[in-house]
Amino acid sequence: MEYVNINSVVDADNVPEAEKKELLDRYSEEISTDKVMTTSKLELLRGQEIIDVARAQGDKIVPLRRVELIKETENFPKRVLLELTTACNSDCTMCPRNVLTRTIQHMDTELAMRTIDSLASVGISGLWLYNIGESLLHPKFYEILEYCRQYDNLGPLWLSTNGEILDDARIELLLDYPVDILNYSVNAMSEETFKKVSPALNFDHVQKNIHTLIRRKREKGVNYPLIRTQMIEMPSVSGEIEMFLEEFGDKADILSINQLEIFSQNVPANVENQEESKNKVIDVCNRLDREDFFIFADGSVSCCDTDFNCTLNIGNVRENTVQDIFLGPQYQNMKSLYKEGRLHEVDLCAKCRDFDL
């Protein structure tokens, strides 16, 4: 569930009328009328009356649904998650790193740039510069980010961080060379609860750094990154969600209460906390429908983010181009099995309960 700071919503004057109409036609019926509809840049498509009522009532936030047109690409992934590192300075209890078997390593900078070139040669609808690790630990992170900025056809650039090392110097760099959306994991609103979720991190550092980032962004008067603060909805933090919304409602741009992922039943602690209603027969795979690619730090590729140990392994960008991997037998076989209703023959897919994420 996402909420938006009503002061962060902007007019959709820069959205072409044809695109605006297509978005409204495609999504209006499926989005609850109590949510505002915006683009990824928080350009308002529908729901001004909701914002007006909230403002009159003194509310800071309203429910949000972001939508975007996915670029139609031929024989090429539409969105890509580029894992710059598997290293992390945390051991959050809900993270699949707890059962990670892949090597801890940074992606080679030249490989990262070559892969970005490949993605830009066609154009995609979004690039996520993270996965299982803390991307800010990559020694060339800002160099890679700046390299991305020479292209205008990679879609929104995302970064996710736990905030521990987002010190003053890194904050200034991130404001000078911004991603489009910065996902900041707050995790909890009290030190006691925080230590249950992220025992290796310093609660005071994480809180101080997010407040400094928000303050410096306002002082510099810049629009990006859009700051998306998040907590994961699980029993240990449920009592602090309202506190989170109250604290960051007029500070962050987007506030998210994320659904707990069980990563295809491979993270035991998450499975225990999942609702029984999630135990359903799966006939839809959002990852294959969206044609997402997940490129890991060693260059190996999967088509599913729950495949954090890359058991599917449909190719490697060290050896083949992104397009060759898309057209290759491993990925095309996955697409065929899906079309034929036979994904249950794939062990990872047979156990999947994250089908609606």
N, C-alpha and C positions, 0 to 999 in steps of 0.2 A: 504494500500500500504506500503510495506516494502522496505527499502534500507539497504545496508550493507557497512560498512567501508571497503574499499578494503584492508586495512592493517590487518583486522581481519580474512580474509578468509585464510584457511589453506588447505594443501593437504589432499586428501582422502586416504592416504596410509593405515590408520587403518581400513578402511571400507572393509569388505570382498568382493571379486570380484563378488560373486553371489548376494550379497545384492546390490552392486552398479549397476549391470546389471538390477536387478528387479526394482530398483527405476527409472533408466533411461527409461526402457521399459514402466513403468506404467505412468510416469508423463511427459515425454519429449514433447509429442504431445499437451498436454493441457497448457503448459507453454510457454509464449511468448519468442521468441528468443532474445529479448532485455533484458531479465532477467538472472542473474546467478542463477544456481540451486545448493543448498547446503543441507547438512543434518542439523539437529538442532544444531550440534556443529560447524556449518559453515565450514564443510569439503566440498571442491569444487567437484561437480559432473559434471557440465557443465558450460561453459562461461568464460574460461580463456582469450579468445580473447577480451571479453567485458572489463575485468579488465585491460588488456594490453592497450587498446585504452584509457580508463579512466586515467590510470597512465600517458600516453604520453601527454594527454590534461591537466594534472594537476587537474583532478577531484578527489574528496575525496570519493564519494559514487557511487554505481550503483544499479539499481533495483534488488530486491532479491525475490526469492521464495524458502522457506525452505520446505523440504519434509522428510518424515520418514516412515518406515514400521510400521504399526500398528500390534501389537502382536495379533495373533489369540488366543482368549481365549474361552473356552467352558463353557457356562452358567455363565459368569462373565463379569463385565464391562471392557472395554478396556482402558478407561482413567477416572480419578477421580479428581474432584475438592473438596478439603477438607477445609471447612470454619472454621478457627480457632477462629474467633470472628466476631460478628456483630457490635462491637464498632468501631467508627471511629472519628477522630479529624477534619473531614472536612464535608462540605455540598455542594459538587460540583453540579452545576446546572443540569448537564446531568445524574446524578447518580440516580438509582432507590431507593436509601435510602430515597429520598424525599417522597416516598409513601410506605415506609416499614412499615408493621404491626407486624412483628415478634419481639420477645423480644430481647433487647440488652443484650448480654451475651458472655462470653468466653466459648469455648468448654472445657469440663473437660479434663485435661491432660491425665489421665488414659484412657479415652475413645478415645482420639486421638491416643494414642500409640497402644491401642488394635485394632483400625481400621486399622492402618498402618500394624500391624502384619497380619491382615486378608487379606489385599491387597497383601502383600508380599508372602503369602502362595500360591498364584497362579501366581502373576506377572502381571503387567499392562504396558501400553505404555506411561504413563505420569501421574505425580501427581502435581496438582496445590494447593499450600498451602495458598489459599486465596479465597475470594468471595466478599461479600458485605462490609466487614470491613477492617480496617488497621491491618494486621496480626502482625506487630511489637508491637502492643499494648498488645498482649497476654503475660502475665507475664512469661510464660515458652516457648516462641517461639523458642529460640535457643536450648533449651533442646529437643524440638520436632524435630527440624531440624536435630540435631545431631543423634537423634534416627532413623530418616529416612536413614541416611548415613550408617547404618550397613547393609542395603540391597542394592543389585545391580540390582534388577529386578523391580524397580518402574518407570523406564523410566526417562526422564528429570524432574528435580524438578524445579518448577516455584514459584516465589514470585512476588507480585506486591505491590508497595508502592507509596504514594504521597510524600514521602521524608521529610516531616516536622520534624519528630523526628529521622531521620537517622543521628544522631550526630557522633562525632569522635569515641566514644566507640563502638557504634553499627556498624559502618563501619568496624572497626577492627575485630569484631566478624564475620561479614558477609564475610570478606575476609579469615578468618581462617576456618570458617565452611560454605562454600559457597553453595548457590543453583546453579543450572546449568544456569538458565536464570532469571535475575532480570529485571522486567518491571517497569520502573520509569516514573511516570506521570508528565511531565514538564508542560503541560496544556496551557502555554502561554509564550511569550518572553518579554512582557512588564508588569510592575506592574499594569498599568491601566486595561489591558485586563485580567490579572490574577485574579484581584479582581472581575471581572464579572463572572468568571468561578468558582473560589474557594475562596469565600469571607472570610472563616474562617482561611485560611492558610496564612503564611507569605512568600511572594514572595522571599525575600532575603534569607530566610532559605532554601527554596526548591532549589534555584539556587546554593547557596553555597554548600549545601550537595552533589548535584550531581557532581559538579566539584571536590570536595574533594574526593569522592568515586573513580572517574576516575583517579585522580592523585595518590591516594594511591595504587590503583590496579597496575598501571604502576610501581610505586616505589618498590612494593613487587615482581613484575615479575610473577604474578600468571595469569592463564588462565581464571579462573572462579571467580565470575559469569560473563557470557556474559551479558553486560549491554545493555538493550533495552530501549531507550528513546522514549516516545510517546506523541503525541498530538491527540486530537479528532477533526475530520474535521466537523466544524460547523461555521455558519456565524460569530460569535463573534471573532474567531481566524484566519479566512481564510487569513487575511493580514499579518500574522506572520509566516506562514508555511515555506516560503523560508528562513527567518531569522533563524528558528529552524534548518533546514537542513544545513545551512552554519555554524552555531555555533557548532553543535554536529557531523558534518560529519567526522571529524578526531579524535573525542574523544570517542563517544559511539561505540559499536560494531554493533548494529542494530538500525535503526531509523524507526519509524512507524507512519504513518498518519492513524489513525484508523477511520473506518466508524462509524458514529453515530448510536448507537442501539436505537430502540424505545421500546424494551422490551415488545413485543406483545401489543403495543399501550397503555400500562399502565403508561407511563411517558409522560404526556401531552406536556411538553415543547419540548421533542424530536420528537414527532409526528408532531408538527408544522414545524419543520425544515427538515423533511424528504422529499425526492424527490417523486413526484407523480408516477414515474416509479416503485416505490417499491410496489405499490398497485396491486399485481398480485395474481392469483390463485396458491395455494401452493400444489404441489403434491410430494415434496421431503422434508424430515426432516433430516437435517444433524446430529442432536443430536441423534436421534434413529438409523440412519445408523451407526454412530460411536459407539453406545452403551456407551455413556458417563453417569456417575453418578455424582450427585451433593449432597454432604453430608453436611448438615448445622450444625451450632454450637450446636444445641440441639439434634443432632443425626438423625433428620428426613432427608429423602432422596427424591430427585426429579430426573427426567431424562432430565431436561431442565433448562438452565441457565437463560432464560427469566422468569422462574417461581420463582422469588426471594422471594415471600411470601409463597412458598411451598403449593400452592393450590392443586397440584396433589397428593403429599404425598404418595409415594409408599411403605413406610416402615420406620423403625427407627433402627439404628445400636445399640441402647441401648438394644433392645429386640431381634433382629434377626441378623444373619450374613449377610455380603454383598451378598454372594451367595444365601442365602434364599430369600433375597429381590429381587434379579435378577429373581429368579424362581417363585416368588410370584405372586398371581393373579392380583394385581394392575399393575405391570410392564408388565406382559405377555398380559394383556388386551390392554395396549397401543400399544404393538408390533402387536397384532392381528388387531386392528383398523387401524393401519398404513398399514399393508399388504393388508387389504381389501379396502383401499382408503376411510376410514371413520373417519379420524382424525378431520374432521369438526364437528363431534359430541361432541368433547371436547372443551369447551368454550375457554380455553387458546389457543389451536391450531387453532381454527376457526378464531381468530383475529391476528394470527402471521404474521408479516411482516419482521421478522429477519431471514428468511428462508435460506439465502445464507451466513450466518456468521459461 
